[in-house]
């Protein structure tokens, strides 16, 4: 099991994997999603112990996936290539998000009688880059993570879009999000195209040092794809201003001067924008206000349940409470809390900062995320 190298083209990414020896390489189609060979050669005691250990650590951390381009080749979901066996693993998603995005486009195209030639261009992403990210972890082991950067369209200007760190990131999810970013920028009249990025990892189980090393290596791998006039990353699920600062710093070191415009969502002391941290929650609040107005309802006494208590959910819960709503339940990835009379969101934020979770918050009952979804509430 050897680290993967990457090369890109305007139509997609080719991931070259050395399987038998460092000098041998196998080329994979653009849609392939890989971190490392899913099945290594039998361990007969040959090869460095460190390499075998690193491979083992990689397989424990990452659920490997093969792209749709392989699914038609083998009814068993297993594809045999020279020196490498790739096993198609199940995804947490019930539907393919990229197929959903494409179907949405086709539906709108029919309604508005958009030229089929244009649709055929817009239903595909301009560029897909898949990279391998080897990181020396705190225990000295090398972990290899899988990363993506996708550009959907740049007709209106440089592409932009967030980078997410999550164990369930898939290439098709990133491609769908890149396409949706194109539509969002166009609808708002912003001169940008759509892009998205992601790394398959669990940031909650990584130290700050490990996250920094992974982010810097990921930036180095995609450095030729991003830039103020090319593609501008931003925070997303699992990433924050610190991650953006590491990307900005790594990019600037390679360019030889500070390039503040390479990412958005930076800390204020390195060129960030006031209000950026709360911006996504404000967007959700504005939509909620308009929806309530359309239904002739007011926020006063409205019972709200918020699933997710990160950057977006925590601020949204605070904002709706300030508008007069009663937040009866909140939850994070570990579970939630419930109080039919209302939760003090400020107290919940302080409790989570102190303990790392919502469970145990004063005057609340513990509940699961599934139970929160089934609550009798006016707004979910």
C-alpha positions in Angstrom: 0.0 0.0 0.0 1.7 3.2 -1.2 0.5 6.8 -1.1 -1.5 8.0 -4.1 -0.3 10.7 -6.4 -2.7 13.0 -8.4 -2.8 14.7 -11.7 -5.7 16.8 -13.0 -7.3 17.7 -16.3 -10.0 20.2 -17.3 -12.5 17.3 -17.5 -11.8 15.6 -14.2 -9.2 14.0 -12.0 -7.0 10.9 -12.6 -5.8 9.2 -9.4 -2.6 7.3 -10.0 -2.1 4.6 -7.4 1.1 2.6 -7.0 0.1 -0.9 -5.9 2.9 -3.4 -6.5 5.9 -1.1 -6.2 6.5 2.6 -5.9 7.3 2.7 -9.6 4.1 1.1 -11.0 1.0 3.2 -11.5 -2.6 2.5 -12.4 -4.8 5.3 -13.9 -8.4 5.6 -12.8 -11.4 7.4 -14.4 -12.3 10.9 -13.4 -15.4 9.8 -11.4 -13.4 7.5 -9.2 -13.4 8.3 -5.4 -10.4 6.8 -3.7 -8.3 7.2 -0.6 -6.0 4.2 -1.0 -6.4 0.6 -2.3 -9.4 -0.9 -0.4 -7.6 -4.3 -0.3 -3.8 -4.3 -0.1 -1.6 -7.2 -1.1 -1.5 -10.1 1.4 0.8 -9.3 4.3 3.5 -11.9 3.9 5.9 -10.0 6.1 7.5 -8.1 3.1 7.5 -4.3 3.0 8.1 -1.8 5.8 6.2 -2.3 9.0 5.4 1.4 9.1 3.7 1.2 5.7 1.6 -1.7 6.7 0.6 0.1 10.0 -0.2 3.3 8.1 -2.5 1.3 5.7 -4.2 -0.3 8.6 -4.8 3.0 10.3 -6.2 4.4 7.0 -8.7 1.6 6.6 -9.9 2.0 10.1 -10.6 5.7 9.6 -12.0 6.0 6.1 -14.8 4.1 4.5 -13.5 3.6 1.0 -15.7 4.1 -2.0 -15.5 3.5 -5.7 -17.2 5.8 -8.2 -20.2 5.1 -10.3 -17.9 4.5 -13.3 -17.1 1.1 -11.8 -20.6 0.0 -10.8 -21.5 -1.2 -14.3 -18.4 -3.3 -14.6 -19.1 -5.8 -11.9 -22.4 -7.0 -10.5 -20.6 -7.9 -7.2 -19.4 -4.3 -6.7 -15.8 -5.5 -6.8 -13.5 -4.4 -9.6 -10.1 -5.9 -10.4 -7.4 -3.7 -11.8 -3.7 -4.5 -12.2 -2.4 -4.9 -8.7 -5.4 -3.2 -7.0 -8.8 -4.5 -5.8 -11.4 -1.7 -5.4 -14.5 -2.5 -3.3 -17.5 -0.3 -3.7 -18.7 0.5 -0.2 -22.3 1.6 0.8 -23.0 5.3 1.4 -25.1 6.9 4.2 -27.1 8.6 1.5 -30.4 7.1 0.4 -30.2 9.0 -3.0 -27.3 10.2 -5.1 -27.1 13.9 -4.4 -25.5 14.7 -7.8 -28.3 12.9 -9.6 -30.8 14.9 -7.6 -29.0 18.1 -8.7 -29.0 17.0 -12.3 -32.7 16.1 -12.2 -33.5 19.5 -10.7 -31.7 21.2 -13.6 -33.5 19.1 -16.2 -36.8 19.9 -14.6 -36.2 23.6 -14.6 -34.9 23.4 -18.2 -38.1 21.8 -19.3 -40.2 24.4 -17.5 -38.3 27.3 -19.0 -37.5 25.7 -22.4 -33.8 26.1 -22.0 -31.6 25.0 -24.9 -30.7 21.3 -24.6 -27.1 22.0 -25.6 -26.7 24.4 -22.7 -28.2 21.9 -20.3 -25.8 19.2 -21.4 -22.9 21.6 -20.4 -24.5 22.7 -17.1 -25.3 19.2 -15.9 -21.6 18.3 -15.7 -18.9 19.7 -13.5 -16.1 21.5 -15.2 -13.3 20.1 -13.1 -13.0 17.4 -10.4 -9.8 17.0 -8.4 -9.3 14.1 -6.0 -6.2 14.1 -3.8 -4.5 11.9 -1.2 -3.6 13.7 2.0 -0.9 11.8 4.1 -0.7 13.2 7.7 1.7 12.2 10.5 -0.8 11.9 13.5 0.0 12.6 17.1 0.8 9.0 17.8 3.5 8.9 15.0 1.4 6.9 12.6 0.7 8.1 9.1 -3.0 8.5 8.2 -4.0 9.1 4.6 -7.2 11.1 4.0 -9.2 11.5 0.9 -9.9 15.1 -0.4 -11.8 16.7 -3.2 -12.2 20.0 -4.9 -14.8 20.4 -7.6 -15.5 23.4 -9.9 -18.9 23.3 -11.5 -19.0 26.4 -13.7 -17.0 29.7 -14.1 -19.1 31.4 -16.8 -20.0 34.3 -14.4 -16.6 34.7 -12.7 -14.2 32.8 -10.4 -15.8 29.8 -8.6 -16.4 29.9 -4.9 -17.7 27.4 -2.3 -17.0 25.9 1.1 -14.8 23.1 2.2 -16.3 20.5 4.6 -14.6 18.1 6.9 -16.8 15.1 7.7 -16.5 11.3 7.8 -19.4 10.9 5.3 -18.2 13.2 2.6 -18.6 11.7 -0.9 -17.5 13.0 -4.3 -21.1 13.0 -5.6 -22.1 15.1 -2.6 -19.4 17.6 -3.3 -20.3 17.8 -7.0 -23.9 18.4 -6.2 -23.0 21.2 -3.7 -20.8 22.8 -6.3 -23.7 22.8 -8.8 -26.0 24.4 -6.2 -23.4 27.1 -5.5 -23.6 28.1 -9.2 -27.3 28.5 -8.9 -27.1 30.4 -5.6 -24.6 32.9 -7.0 -26.6 33.4 -10.2 -29.9 33.9 -8.3 -28.3 36.5 -6.0 -26.6 38.3 -8.9 -23.1 37.7 -7.6 -20.3 37.5 -10.2 -19.1 34.1 -9.2 -19.4 30.4 -10.2 -20.0 27.4 -8.1 -17.4 25.1 -6.4 -17.1 22.9 -3.4 -14.5 20.9 -1.5 -14.3 18.2 1.1 -12.1 15.9 3.1 -13.2 12.5 4.4 -12.2 12.8 8.1 -13.7 13.1 11.5 -12.5 16.5 12.8 -14.0 15.9 16.3 -11.6 13.0 16.8 -8.5 14.9 15.6 -6.3 17.2 17.6 -5.8 20.8 16.6 -2.3 20.0 15.4 -3.5 17.1 13.3 -6.2 19.3 11.7 -3.6 22.0 10.9 -1.3 19.5 9.3 -4.1 17.9 7.3 -5.4 21.3 6.2 -2.0 22.5 5.1 -1.3 19.4 3.1 -4.7 19.5 1.5 -4.0 23.1 0.5 -0.7 22.2 -1.0 -2.4 19.4 -3.0 -5.0 21.8 -4.5 -2.9 24.9 -4.6 -2.9 25.0 -8.4 -6.7 24.9 -8.5 -7.5 27.8 -6.1 -6.8 31.5 -6.0 -8.6 34.9 -5.8 -9.2 35.0 -9.6 -9.7 31.3 -10.0 -11.5 29.5 -7.1 -12.1 30.8 -3.6 -12.8 28.3 -0.7 -14.9 29.1 2.3 -15.9 27.5 5.7 -18.5 24.8 5.7 -19.4 21.8 7.9 -16.5 20.9 10.2 -14.4 23.9 9.2 -14.0 27.3 10.9 -12.0 30.6 10.7 -8.9 28.7 12.0 -9.0 26.3 9.0 -9.4 29.3 6.6 -6.4 31.0 8.2 -4.2 27.8 7.7 -5.3 27.7 4.0 -4.5 31.4 3.6 -1.1 31.1 5.3 -0.1 28.0 3.3 -1.2 29.5 0.0 0.6 32.8 0.8 3.8 31.0 1.8 3.9 29.3 -1.6 3.2 32.5 -3.5 5.8 34.6 -1.5 3.3 37.3 -0.4 0.1 37.6 1.5 -3.0 36.7 -0.6 -5.9 37.7 1.6 -8.5 37.0 -1.1 -7.7 33.3 -1.5 -10.4 32.3 1.1 -13.4 33.9 2.9 -14.3 33.3 6.5 -10.9 34.2 7.9 -10.4 35.5 11.4 -10.8 39.3 11.7 -7.2 39.9 12.4 -6.1 38.4 9.1 -8.6 40.1 6.8 -11.9 38.5 7.8 -15.3 40.2 7.6 -17.5 41.2 10.5 -20.7 39.2 10.5 -19.3 36.3 8.5 -19.5 33.9 11.4 -23.2 34.4 11.8 -24.1 34.9 8.1 -25.5 31.5 7.4 -27.7 31.5 10.4 -28.9 35.0 9.5 -29.8 33.7 6.0 -31.9 31.0 7.6 -33.5 33.5 9.9 -34.5 35.8 7.0 -36.1 32.9 5.1 -38.0 31.8 8.3 -39.3 35.3 8.8 -40.6 35.4 5.3 -42.2 32.0 5.5 -43.9 33.0 8.8 -45.1 36.2 7.2 -46.5 34.4 4.2 -48.5 32.1 6.5 -49.7 35.1 8.6 -47.8 33.9 11.7 -45.6 35.7 14.2 -42.5 34.5 16.1 -44.2 35.3 19.4 -44.7 31.9 21.2 -43.7 29.9 18.1 -42.2 26.6 19.2 -38.9 25.9 17.5 -36.7 22.7 17.5 -33.2 23.1 16.1 -31.2 20.0 15.0 -27.5 20.9 15.0 -25.8 23.2 17.4 -22.7 24.2 15.5 -21.9 27.5 13.8 -25.3 27.7 12.1 -27.7 26.0 14.5 -26.5 27.7 17.7 -26.7 31.2 16.2 -30.1 30.4 14.6 -31.5 29.2 17.9 -30.2 32.4 19.5 -31.7 34.6 16.8 -35.2 33.1 16.8 -35.3 33.3 20.6 -34.4 37.0 20.3 -37.3 37.4 17.9 -39.7 36.0 20.5 -39.9 32.3 19.6 -39.6 29.5 22.2 -36.8 27.1 21.5 -38.1 23.9 23.0 -35.3 21.5 21.8 -31.7 21.6 20.5 -29.3 18.9 19.6 -25.8 18.2 18.3 -24.2 15.0 16.9 -24.1 13.4 20.4 -27.8 14.0 21.2 -30.2 16.7 22.3 -32.1 18.3 25.2 -35.8 19.2 25.5 -37.8 21.6 27.7 -41.5 22.3 26.6 -41.4 25.6 28.4 -38.3 26.8 26.5 -34.5 26.5 26.7 -32.2 29.3 27.5 -30.0 29.3 24.4 -27.3 31.4 26.0 -27.0 29.0 28.9 -27.0 26.1 26.4 -24.1 27.7 24.5 -22.1 28.2 27.7 -22.8 24.6 28.8 -21.6 23.1 25.5 -18.4 25.3 25.5 -17.7 24.0 29.0 -18.5 20.3 28.6 -18.4 19.8 24.8 -22.0 18.5 24.7 -25.6 19.6 25.4 -26.5 16.6 27.6 -26.7 17.6 31.2 -28.0 21.1 30.6 -30.0 22.4 33.6 -33.8 22.1 33.5 -33.9 19.9 30.4 -34.6 16.3 29.5 -32.2 14.3 27.3 -33.4 13.1 23.9 -32.0 11.6 20.7 -31.7 13.4 17.4 -34.4 11.1 16.0 -36.8 12.1 18.9 -36.2 15.7 18.2 -37.3 15.3 14.6 -40.6 13.8 15.8 -41.4 16.6 18.3 -44.6 18.5 18.1 -43.1 21.9 17.1 -44.2 24.8 14.9 -40.7 25.1 13.3 -38.1 22.4 12.7 
